Amino acid sequence: MQWLFITIVLAGAGYFVGARRRLDAFTVAFFAAVIYFLPGLSGYTLTPISPRTPIKLPVALESEAIGIMSAVTLLIIVGGMLWDRWDRGRTAPSWVLEDSRLATWVALGLGLFGVALTGIESGGVAFTAEKSEVINVVGRGHLLWQMGATIGAVLAFARRQRFAGLVGWLLLILDMWIGFRYAFATSFIAIGLVWLSRPAPFRLGLLRLRYWVVILAGGLLVISYQNLKEPLRAGDWGEIIERTTNPLWYADGILTSEPFTTQTVLNEIVRNDFRTGTDHLESAAYHLILFAPALGEEAVRFNRLYQPALFPLVDHGLANNIWAQMWSAGDWPLLLAFVLVFLAGLAFWSRLLRSADPAVKTYAAVAIAYWAFYIHRNELQGVVGAQKQLLLVWIACVILSIALATLTQGRVTDRKSGLPSAG
């Protein structure tokens, strides 16, 4: 089964790198699958660290777990091929959002407000404690911080607003500092999509070397940061230099990275034939309602179902695995049905990504980063929640931008900085 998966990955890589096609959500989904299904290539996963086992130990992958990885990856490839045939000759969406240039600064303003609100909600603990403590004290302010910074940074890049982009990245780096990587990672992916998007199909493999250097360096930074947090926060620059100048440290970071723990969840669920009901899926639907928890709707999280049963000794929360969630709730029929929903989402946001409007393109790029990449280490409720938060914050930014532009007629905006200036 492992050789089948390797063959599928090689065939997919040949298609997405060598075929003349547009960069889209299917491209991101394929390479995200390769990254998160790395254990399928190596044949093993790693046990999570616990008080009893302070080191990660290798565990052989179940054949059916590799089969799930193979099916998901193959369907992404087939979906990409079908989408290329359907979309190739069609014109890009032509609608444009008027007067939305200030949306960049509205988003960054919301991000800065989120930083302040996070400090108030946590009593300052968010900026001084370890992530294990921080994760329990952050709330809606942190979500606003992340979404505002992400939309602001990507929109600044799309509009070539350099100073605004700097502010956005500083907010994202501060978020990394307190222990969270995914806003930085999704912003990097979204900007990469905007940067590499072309009006006409092209071969990804023929990109200039500088593009590949930036992509690989950014990916390595996101992976490696997890193992740099402690010396960075301690200001131990000697240790930082020693680690970052050692090639074996990078190799070890990749071979023990998050995918090897995330797929342990899938492997153990398959190995133990662990089954759940559908309450956790229905809970995701309720999550579409605004402020559902405040209205008394209690969330049923997948992690609370599988971790006590399969990883009782692990004293920290484990990442989720949406493919394990679907298989556990409804076996192969539900898994394959959800993959079709996943492919439909890839097609929808691929279409929006072709828009010439920077605000629409930004929304599509960030949505793709969450849907095509972040989905692999999440559960359905988390995915639905992220898309809801993104859409709400993006709509707020656009509406406020249009309102501000209407109220400040006679003023123009500097192209490079994005700051309003006298007209």
N, C-alpha and C positions, 0 to 999 in steps of 0.2 A: 504493500500500500504506500510505503514511503517513496518508492521509485515512481509510482503514478503521480504523486503530488509534485515531485521534482520535475517530472516531464511537463505537467500542466504549467508550473511556474516558468520554466524555460520557454515554452510555447507562448505564454502570455507576454513575457518580457520581449520576445522577438516581435510580437505584434505591436505592443504599445510603444516600443522604442523605434522599430523599423518602418512601420506603416505611415503613410501620409494621412494624417488626421489632426483634428484640433485637440488642444489640451483641454480636458474637461473633467467632470466628476468621476467618470469611469477610470481615467488615468490615475487619479488620486486613490480611488478605491482599490485598484489592483495593487499598487505599490504599498498601500497601507496593509493590505492582506498579506503581502510578502513579508513585511516587517513584523506584523503581529502573529503570523504563522511561522516564524523562524523555527520554532521547535519542530514543525513538520519536516523541515529540511535536515535538522540535526538528529531527529528521532528521540529526543528526550525533553522533559520539562524539569523545573527545579522546585523543590518543596519550599514553601514560605518559611521565613525565620520565625522561631517560637522560643519560649524560655527553655524548652527541652532540647531543641535542635537549633543552636545559635548560628549555624551555617546552612547554606542552601545545598541540598543533596539532589543528585540527578535521579529522575524517575522515567522509566521507559514509557513511550507514548502508546496508548491503545490504538489498535488498527481502526476502530470506528471513529476515534477522535481525528485521526489523519484523514479518514473518509469525509468527515464534516468539513475540514479545512479544504479538501480537494473539491468538494461540491460547491462551496461558496466561491472559491477562486475561479473555478471553471465557468460558473454562471456569470460572474463579473466580466470575464473575457467575452463570452457569447453576447452578453448584454451590450458591451462596448461595440462589438462588431455590428450588431443590429442597429444600434443607435447611429453609428457612422453612416450606414446605408440610408437611414431615414432623414438625417439632419444635413447631409453633405450638400445638397442642392438648395437648401432653404435659406432665405434671407434672415438676417439677424433681427431681433425685436427692435422696432424703431421708436418706441415711446421714450420720452425724456421728461424727467422731473424738473420743472422750472424752478429757479431761485433756491436750489438746495445746496449752494456752495458753502454756506455757513454751517452745514450739518457736521462738518469735521470738528469745529470748535464746540458745537453743542454736545457732541459725543464726548469730547475730552473734558468739557465742563462737568458732565454727568460722572465721568470717571474720577475726576478730582473730588467731587462731592461724595462719591462712593468711598474714597480713601478716608475722608474725614468721618463719614458715618461708620466705617469699619473701626476707626479708633475709638469712637464713642461707644459703639456696641460692645467692643471687647475690653473697654477700659484701658486701652493701650497695650494689652497683652499680645495682640496680633503682631506687633512689631518687635517683640522682645523674646517670645517663647519659642519652643520647638514646635514643629508642625503638628505633632501628636496632640499638643494642647491647643494650638491655633485653630485647628479644624473644628474644634468644639465650641469656639467663641465667635466665629465669623458668621454673618447672616446675609440679609438682603443688601447691605451696604457693600459687601465684598463682591456679590454678583454684579451689582451696578458698576463697581470699579472695573471688573474684568471685561464686561460687555462694552462699557464706554471706551476703555482703553483700546480694545480690539477693533471696534468699528472706527474709532478715531485714527488709529495707526494705519489701517488698511485704506481708509478713505483718503487720508493725507497722501499716501503713496499714489493712489489712483489719480489724485488731483495735482500731484507734484507740489504739495505744500510742505516744504522741508522743515520749517520750524515746528509746525503742528506734528509732523512725523516724529521729530525728536521728543516732543512732550509725550506722545503716545508710547514710544518705546521706553521712556523712563518710567512710566506707569507700569508697563509690563515687566520691566526688570525689577521694580520694587515688589511686584507680585511674586516673582521668582524668589526674591530675597526672603520673603516670609514663608516660602515652602511650596508654592504652586507653580507647576510648569505648563499646564495645558493651555492657558490663555496665550502665553508666549508662543507655544508650539502651533496652535491654530492660527494665530496671527501670521506667523512665518509661512505657513502653508498657504494661507489666503493671499498674502502679498506675492508669493511665488506664482500663484495662479494668474494674478493680474499682470505680473511682470512678463510671464512667458506666453500669455495669450496672444494669438495672432488672428487676423481676419480670415486668412486662408489656411487650409490644412498644410502641415509641414511634418518632417520627420524629427522626432524628439532626439534621436541619436546623433543628428547633425548639428545640434546646438554647439555654440562655441564653448571652449574649455572653461571660460570664466563663469558661465552659468552653472556648470557641474561643480566647480570648486565651491561656489557660494551655497548650492543646495546641500552638498555633502558636509561642508563645514557647519552649516546651520543644524543639520540633523545630528551630527556628532556632538555639537554643543548641548542640544536638548537631552540626548542620552547621557552624556558625561556629567551634566550638572548635578544629577542625583548623587553622584559620588564626590562632589566638590562642596556640597552645602556646608558641611561641618567646618572644614578649614577656612572657608570663606567667611563664615559668621564669626569664627574665632580670630580672624586676621592672621592666620598662620601661612604667610606667603612662601616660606621655605617648603612646607608640605605641598602647597599648590604647585609650585614650580617642579618639585620632584615628581609629582603625579603626571602633570601635563606634558612632561618631556620624556615620559616612559611609554613607548609604543605598546608594551604588554598591558599597561593600565587601560588603554583604550580597547584592546581586544577583550580583556576580562570584563570591561563594562558592557560590551555588546553581548558577550556570551552569557552574562548573568543579568541582562536587562529585563525590563518589565514584561515583555512578551513571554518570557520563560516562566514567570510566575502566573501571569494571566491565563495561559493555556493549561496550567496545572488545574485550574478550576474546571475547565472543560474535560480534562483527562479524568479527574476524580469523579465527576458527575457521570461520565460514561462508564467508568470502571465499576462504580457502585450502583449503576442503574438508578440513580437518584431522580425521583419524580416529584413534581409539585402540582398544585392545582393551577387555576388561571387567575387567582386573586391579584397577583402581582402585575399581571397584564391589564386587568381591569382598572387597577389603581393608576396606571399610566394614562388611561383615558380620562379619569377624573382630574388628572394633573393639568389637562387643557383648560380647566376652569380657573379663572384668576383668583389668587389667594385661597385656593382650595383648603390648605391646612388650617388657615384662620377661620374657615367656615365649618370646621369640625371634621373634615375628610382626612382620615388617618391613612398615611401611605403604607403600603405593603411592599417592602423592599426585598428584592431577590437575595441580596447578601444575607439578610436576617434569616432566610430559609436554609441556604446551603452551608454557610460558614459554621454555625453551631453543630450541624450534623456531620460535616466532612472534615472540618478543621477546628476541632474544639480547643486545641492547645494554643492556637495562634491568638496572641493578645492585642492585635491591631486589625483594623479593617482591611479586607482584601479588595482588590479591584474586581469589577464585575466582568462578565463575559456574555454578551448578548446571544451568541450562537448556542452556548450552553443553556442559557435561559429558555430559548425557544425549544431546544431538543428536550429539556427536562419537562416543560409544560405540555408539549404535544408531539414529541418524537419527530420523525422525519417529515410527516405531512405539514406540521406547523412550521418547522424550520424552513422548508422549501417555499411555503407560502410567504413567510416573512422575507425571504431573499427576493421574491418578486416585488414586494412592497419597497424593499431597499433599492432595487434597480429602478423602479418608477421614480423614487426620489432623486436618484442620480440623474435620470433623464430630465426631470423638471428643472433642477438647478443648473444642469449643463446648458439648457436652453436660455435661462436667465443670464448666465455668465457671458453670453455673446452680446448682451446689450451694450450699446455705446455710452449709456448714461453711467457716470462714475458711481453714483449712489446705488443704483440697481446692481451694477457689477460687483460692488463691495459687498452688498447683502448676499449675493449668490456665492461669492468666493468664501465668505465666512461660514455660510450655511453648509457648503460643500466640505469645508475643513471639519466641521462638527459631525456631519452625516457620514462622510466617506472615510474619515480617519478616526475620530474620537469614538465612534460607535463601537470599535473593537474592544475597548476596555471599559465599556459602560453597560448599563441595563436599559430596558425600554423607557422606564420612567425618567431616567437621567437624560436620555436622548430627546424625548419629548419636551422635557423641561428646558433644555438648552435651546432648542429651536423656538420655543415659545418666548423665552427671555430675549433671544436675539431679535425676533420679529418685533416685539413690543418696543425695545430700546431703539431699534432702527426706525420704526414708524414715528416714535417720539422725536428723534433727531431730525427727520425730514420735515415733519409738521412744524416744529419749532423754528427750523431754519427758514422755511417758507414764510412763516409769520414774521420773523425778524426782518427778512428781506423786504416784506411788504411795509413794515413799520419804518424802515430806514431807507426808503427810496431816495435816490440822489447820491447814494454812497456806493463805492465799488470795493472789490476785494483784491488784495495783492495776490498775484498768481503763485508766487513762490512760498510766501509765509502763510497765506490764508487768513491774515489779519485784516479786519476792515480798515479802510483808509478813506480820506476825504475824496469825493469825486469832483 
